[in-house]
Every structure is written in structure tokens, then in C-alpha cells.
């Protein structure tokens, strides 16, 4: 049976670690054109005009947690 999973998809979750307006409202990961990506999204709550986007999304290469976070002292 053929796998019918979408080839390009991104899942976003609310950013529980958000400290200020510069931190993304949502973060997540996905696949675009067969490559793994990391996603960050900001909700525009202070729209100045109707032409402003409601949500802005930026994609980047995934980053790994530094090894120092995994080693207890």
C-alpha cells in the first residue's frame, strides 16, 4: 500500500518558554521538499492595517541541543 503522508508538512505548538514579544508564539518542525526544517511563528496582535499579515512564519535548518544540557553535573 502506498504511503499517503503529505510530503510537505509542518507541525506547530504554542511556545511555553516565550519570555517576550521577540520570542516566537509557536515553534515546531516539519519537512519541506524532502528536507527537515525548524519553524517559528509569530502572531501579529497589533495590526497597524489590513495589509499586515496575521501570522509570520520563518523556516530554518534544525538545530540540536548542546551536549552540555544532556550531561548532569
KEFI-141641 format. One record per residue: x negated, y, z of N, C-alpha, C, CB in turn. Coordinates in nm, 4 decimals, always signed. Atoms other than C-alpha are relative to their C-alpha. Glycine has a CB too. Example, Ala and Ser with C-alpha at 12.3 -4.5 7.8 and 13.67 -1.06 7.14 Angstrom:
<sites>
SITE       npx       npy       npz      capx      capy      capz       cpx       cpy       cpz      cbpx      cbpy      cbpz
SITE   -0.0890   -0.1190   +0.0000   -1.2300   -0.4500   +0.7800   -0.0900   +0.1200   +0.0000   +0.0992   +0.0027   +0.1246
SITE   +0.0820   -0.1190   -0.0060   -1.3670   -0.1060   +0.7140   +0.0770   +0.1090   +0.0730   -0.0414   +0.0462   -0.1415
</sites>
This chain:
<sites>
SITE       npx       npy       npz      capx      capy      capz       cpx       cpy       cpz      cbpx      cbpy      cbpz
SITE   -0.0841   -0.1186   +0.0000   +0.0000   +0.0000   +0.0000   -0.0884   +0.1246   +0.0000   +0.0956   +0.0000   +0.1222
SITE   +0.0766   -0.1238   +0.0142   -0.1266   +0.3445   -0.0902   +0.0195   +0.0917   +0.1206   +0.0406   +0.0729   -0.1283
SITE   -0.0061   -0.0936   -0.1126   -0.2109   +0.5906   +0.1912   +0.0582   +0.1326   -0.0490   -0.1417   +0.0213   +0.0635
SITE   -0.0667   -0.1221   +0.0448   +0.0248   +0.8895   +0.1561   -0.0283   +0.1178   +0.0928   +0.1499   -0.0230   -0.0097
SITE   +0.0387   -0.1091   -0.0882   -0.1506   +1.1084   +0.4153   -0.0409   +0.1208   -0.0850   -0.1160   -0.0435   +0.0948
SITE   +0.0396   -0.1172   +0.0787   -0.1856   +1.4672   +0.2885   -0.1518   +0.0168   -0.0003   +0.0670   +0.1271   +0.0553
SITE   +0.1439   -0.0157   +0.0107   -0.5366   +1.5338   +0.1624   -0.0468   +0.1282   +0.0685   -0.0420   +0.0001   -0.1464
SITE   +0.0370   -0.1282   -0.0605   -0.5447   +1.8962   +0.2816   +0.0973   +0.0294   +0.1133   +0.0008   +0.1156   -0.1059
SITE   -0.0870   -0.0294   -0.1136   -0.4096   +1.9500   +0.6321   -0.0835   +0.0524   +0.1162   +0.0797   -0.1258   +0.0425
SITE   +0.0632   -0.0563   -0.1186   -0.4938   +2.1425   +0.9482   +0.1016   -0.0046   +0.1128   -0.0507   +0.1461   -0.0252
SITE   -0.0851   +0.0017   -0.1191   -0.3509   +2.0933   +1.2979   -0.0511   +0.1076   +0.0954   +0.0004   -0.1420   +0.0689
SITE   +0.0363   -0.1080   -0.0915   -0.3471   +2.3909   +1.5379   +0.0675   -0.0195   +0.1347   +0.0380   +0.1364   -0.0592
SITE   -0.0528   +0.0036   -0.1357   -0.2990   +2.4024   +1.9149   -0.0213   +0.1356   +0.0644   -0.0671   -0.1120   +0.0835
SITE   +0.0149   -0.1257   -0.0715   -0.2478   +2.7004   +2.1438   -0.1311   -0.0016   +0.0776   +0.1201   +0.0243   +0.0950
SITE   +0.1302   -0.0109   -0.0645   -0.5852   +2.8184   +2.2766   +0.0189   +0.0259   +0.1491   -0.0846   +0.1124   -0.0648
SITE   -0.0165   -0.0111   -0.1451   -0.5690   +2.7528   +2.6527   -0.1135   +0.0773   +0.0660   +0.0097   -0.1378   +0.0615
SITE   +0.1164   -0.0684   -0.0552   -0.9116   +2.9146   +2.7041   -0.0098   +0.1462   -0.0458   -0.1261   -0.0745   -0.0393
SITE   +0.0010   -0.1369   +0.0525   -0.8167   +3.2515   +2.5500   -0.0189   +0.1003   +0.1131   +0.1307   +0.0300   -0.0765
SITE   +0.0314   -0.0983   -0.1032   -0.9695   +3.5367   +2.7537   +0.0399   +0.1420   -0.0381   -0.1467   -0.0039   +0.0304
SITE   -0.0347   -0.1351   +0.0446   -0.8960   +3.8445   +2.5383   +0.0554   -0.0046   -0.1418   -0.1230   +0.0936   +0.0069
SITE   -0.0627   -0.0086   +0.1324   -0.7434   +3.9644   +2.2106   -0.0918   -0.0459   -0.1136   +0.0443   +0.1421   -0.0259
SITE   +0.0931   +0.0419   +0.1045   -1.0595   +3.8770   +2.0141   -0.0067   -0.1520   -0.0123   -0.1387   +0.0556   +0.0281
SITE   -0.0035   +0.1457   +0.0063   -1.0272   +3.5078   +2.1016   +0.1217   -0.0433   -0.0811   +0.0034   -0.0621   +0.1427
SITE   -0.1137   +0.0438   +0.0807   -0.8036   +3.3127   +1.8612   +0.1178   -0.0465   +0.0860   -0.0429   -0.1120   -0.0931
SITE   -0.1215   +0.0438   -0.0667   -0.4434   +3.2451   +1.9632   +0.0153   -0.1512   -0.0127   +0.1228   +0.0718   -0.0585
SITE   -0.0076   +0.1438   +0.0270   -0.4600   +2.8952   +1.8085   -0.1342   -0.0479   -0.0555   +0.1156   -0.0321   -0.0999
SITE   +0.1204   +0.0614   +0.0555   -0.7513   +2.6620   +1.7297   +0.0321   -0.1424   -0.0405   -0.1174   +0.0034   +0.1017
SITE   -0.0225   +0.1374   +0.0420   -0.7783   +2.3285   +1.5579   -0.1004   -0.0456   -0.1032   +0.1386   -0.0154   -0.0543
SITE   +0.0868   +0.0605   +0.1012   -0.9380   +2.1057   +1.2975   +0.0860   -0.0600   -0.1105   -0.0922   -0.1086   +0.0629
SITE   -0.0720   +0.0611   +0.1096   -0.8450   +1.9590   +0.9656   -0.0924   -0.0382   -0.1131   +0.1068   +0.0925   -0.0501
SITE   +0.0734   +0.0376   +0.1198   -0.9505   +1.8546   +0.6185   +0.0504   +0.0839   -0.1165   +0.0152   -0.1516   -0.0298
SITE   -0.0325   -0.0792   +0.1187   -0.9623   +2.0808   +0.3127   -0.0943   -0.0437   -0.1107   -0.0118   +0.1547   +0.0276
SITE   +0.0761   +0.0488   +0.1152   -1.0756   +1.9462   -0.0257   -0.0999   -0.1088   +0.0403   -0.0736   +0.1160   -0.0674
SITE   +0.0820   +0.1125   -0.0420   -1.2148   +1.6372   +0.1488   -0.1077   +0.0334   +0.1017   -0.0632   -0.0595   -0.1177
SITE   +0.1015   -0.0403   -0.0980   -1.4311   +1.8362   +0.3934   +0.0657   +0.0320   +0.1333   -0.0801   +0.1220   -0.0508
SITE   -0.0495   -0.0337   -0.1331   -1.3812   +1.8621   +0.7699   -0.0206   +0.1493   +0.0252   -0.0716   -0.0847   +0.1090
SITE   +0.0080   -0.1424   -0.0313   -1.3086   +2.2175   +0.8846   +0.0503   +0.0254   +0.1409   +0.0807   +0.0829   -0.1013
SITE   -0.0484   -0.0496   -0.1283   -1.2548   +2.4024   +1.2092   +0.0826   +0.1237   -0.0328   -0.1193   +0.0323   +0.1017
SITE   -0.0886   -0.1117   +0.0292   -0.9708   +2.6564   +1.2162   +0.0252   +0.0839   +0.1251   +0.1324   -0.0507   -0.0572
SITE   -0.0359   -0.0931   -0.1061   -0.8965   +2.9632   +1.4260   +0.1074   +0.0921   -0.0568   -0.1256   +0.0814   +0.0520
SITE   -0.1114   -0.0824   +0.0476   -0.5731   +3.1634   +1.4006   +0.0359   +0.1046   +0.1052   +0.1232   -0.0879   -0.0332
SITE   -0.0419   -0.1106   -0.0855   -0.4688   +3.4992   +1.5431   +0.1401   +0.0433   -0.0403   -0.0996   +0.1192   -0.0093
SITE   -0.1353   -0.0487   +0.0253   -0.1040   +3.6055   +1.5747   -0.0040   +0.1521   +0.0113   +0.1046   -0.0628   +0.1005
SITE   -0.0006   -0.1461   +0.0023   -0.0570   +3.9709   +1.4825   +0.1242   +0.0495   +0.0738   -0.0034   +0.0543   -0.1469
SITE   -0.1136   -0.0445   -0.0813   +0.1647   +4.1012   +1.7643   +0.0225   +0.1507   -0.0097   -0.0216   -0.0390   +0.1454
SITE   -0.0124   -0.1459   +0.0108   +0.1020   +4.4704   +1.6897   -0.0023   +0.0428   -0.1455   -0.1128   +0.0703   +0.0776
SITE   -0.0063   -0.0337   +0.1417   +0.2031   +4.5003   +1.3260   +0.0211   +0.1493   -0.0179   +0.1121   -0.0783   -0.0693
SITE   -0.0105   -0.1438   +0.0278   +0.1470   +4.8550   +1.2009   +0.0991   +0.0270   -0.1133   -0.1383   +0.0579   -0.0358
SITE   -0.0960   -0.0142   +0.1092   +0.3533   +4.7995   +0.8857   +0.0406   -0.1381   -0.0513   -0.0595   +0.0856   -0.1150
SITE   -0.0530   +0.1272   +0.0511   +0.5450   +4.5292   +0.6995   -0.0986   -0.0754   -0.0890   +0.1271   +0.0253   -0.0773
SITE   +0.0978   +0.0657   +0.0861   +0.2461   +4.4567   +0.4705   -0.1092   -0.0708   +0.0787   -0.0622   +0.1007   -0.0929
SITE   +0.0985   +0.0681   -0.0843   +0.0336   +4.3364   +0.7645   +0.0394   -0.1465   +0.0156   -0.0114   +0.0690   +0.1393
SITE   -0.0339   +0.1424   -0.0155   +0.0080   +3.9574   +0.7973   +0.0494   -0.0303   +0.1407   -0.1214   -0.0878   -0.0324
SITE   -0.0479   +0.0462   -0.1301   +0.1901   +3.7788   +1.0807   -0.1065   -0.0840   +0.0695   +0.1297   -0.0809   -0.0158
SITE   +0.1046   +0.0877   -0.0532   -0.0952   +3.5291   +1.1248   -0.1209   +0.0084   -0.0929   +0.0509   -0.1484   +0.0134
SITE   +0.1246   +0.0029   +0.0754   -0.4606   +3.5424   +1.0155   -0.0741   -0.1276   +0.0383   -0.0874   +0.1278   +0.0278
SITE   +0.0692   +0.1266   -0.0245   -0.6497   +3.2115   +0.9777   -0.1391   +0.0063   -0.0611   +0.0800   -0.1198   -0.0583
SITE   +0.1370   +0.0104   +0.0503   -1.0250   +3.1597   +0.9420   -0.0442   -0.1446   +0.0108   -0.0969   +0.0938   +0.0782
SITE   +0.0518   +0.1361   +0.0032   -1.1864   +2.8313   +0.8427   -0.1518   +0.0044   +0.0048   +0.0488   -0.0754   -0.1261
SITE   +0.1454   +0.0104   -0.0066   -1.5436   +2.7277   +0.9217   -0.0391   -0.1467   +0.0107   -0.0565   +0.0811   +0.1198
SITE   +0.0486   +0.1358   -0.0188   -1.7625   +2.4193   +0.9389   +0.0135   -0.0368   +0.1468   -0.1471   -0.0141   -0.0475
SITE   -0.0140   +0.0405   -0.1401   -1.7029   +2.2161   +1.2559   -0.1316   +0.0154   +0.0759   +0.0486   -0.1450   +0.0087
SITE   +0.1176   -0.0084   -0.0866   -1.9399   +2.2751   +1.5455   +0.0106   -0.1091   +0.1049   -0.0123   +0.1409   +0.0668
SITE   +0.0037   +0.1016   -0.1050   -2.0458   +2.0181   +1.8019   -0.0323   +0.0663   +0.1316   -0.1031   -0.1106   -0.0321
SITE   +0.0313   -0.0511   -0.1329   -2.0583   +2.0780   +2.1766   -0.1478   -0.0225   +0.0283   +0.0880   -0.0682   +0.1084
SITE   +0.1408   +0.0210   -0.0357   -2.4116   +2.1293   +2.3055   -0.0155   -0.1206   +0.0911   -0.0576   +0.1249   +0.0681
SITE   +0.0250   +0.1194   -0.0798   -2.5593   +1.8156   +2.4617   -0.0063   +0.0336   +0.1491   -0.1301   -0.0674   -0.0446
SITE   +0.0134   -0.0379   -0.1411   -2.6211   +2.0092   +2.7862   +0.1340   -0.0055   +0.0737   -0.0593   +0.1404   +0.0110
SITE   -0.1324   +0.0073   -0.0630   -2.2424   +2.0131   +2.8505   +0.0382   -0.1440   +0.0340   +0.1059   +0.0615   -0.0920
SITE   -0.0340   +0.1403   -0.0200   -2.2322   +1.6329   +2.8392   -0.0837   -0.0636   +0.1108   -0.0185   -0.0770   -0.1297
SITE   +0.0903   +0.0596   -0.0978   -2.5169   +1.5717   +3.0884   +0.0248   +0.0615   +0.1376   -0.1476   +0.0197   -0.0427
SITE   -0.0207   -0.0549   -0.1339   -2.4245   +1.6093   +3.4567   -0.1332   +0.0154   +0.0740   +0.0956   -0.0900   +0.0805
SITE   +0.1232   -0.0238   -0.0776   -2.6914   +1.7520   +3.6906   +0.0193   -0.0448   +0.1421   -0.0403   +0.1485   -0.0032
</sites>
